Amino acid sequence: MPGLLRGMAKTAAVVGTATATRNVVNRRQADKNVAAYTSAVDKAYAPPPQQYAPPPQQYAPPPQQEYYPPPAAAEEDMITQLERLGAMRAQGLLSDEEFATAKQRLLAG
């Protein structure tokens, strides 16, 4: 019987070692699976990489254009108004004094 006990003890030691080794291997594989799964999920839900950077600003923006309205009384308009005043004086609608005053206002203005 001592040989039988020795054999059973040896078998128990081998089985125990095999079980312990299998548990360690299984744990390592499970850790690798968790790492691979986590990596895949992170990649799937990560924002897409920006392919192109915005172009660098090379030049300052142009200055804002200022609007200058055209002159209120252009030269042709003034001539037309003077002709109208002369016609009104010729028709007797304006006296010489009124004509001179209106002409001065128009030329000063």
ZISULKA-V412212 format. One line per field, one symbol per residue. ss: DSSP state (H for helix, E for strand, - for the rest). phi: phi as a letter, one per 20 degrees, with the letter a starting at -180 (. if undefined). Layout:
ss->???
phi->???
This chain:
ss->-HHHHHHHHHHHHHHHHHHHHHHHHHHHHHHHHHHHHHHHHHHHH-----------------------------HHHHHHHHHHHHHHHH-----HHHHHHHHHHHHH-
phi->.gffffffffffffffffffffffffffffffffffffffffffdffffffcfffffecffffffeddffgfdfffffffffffffffffenfcfffffffffffffff
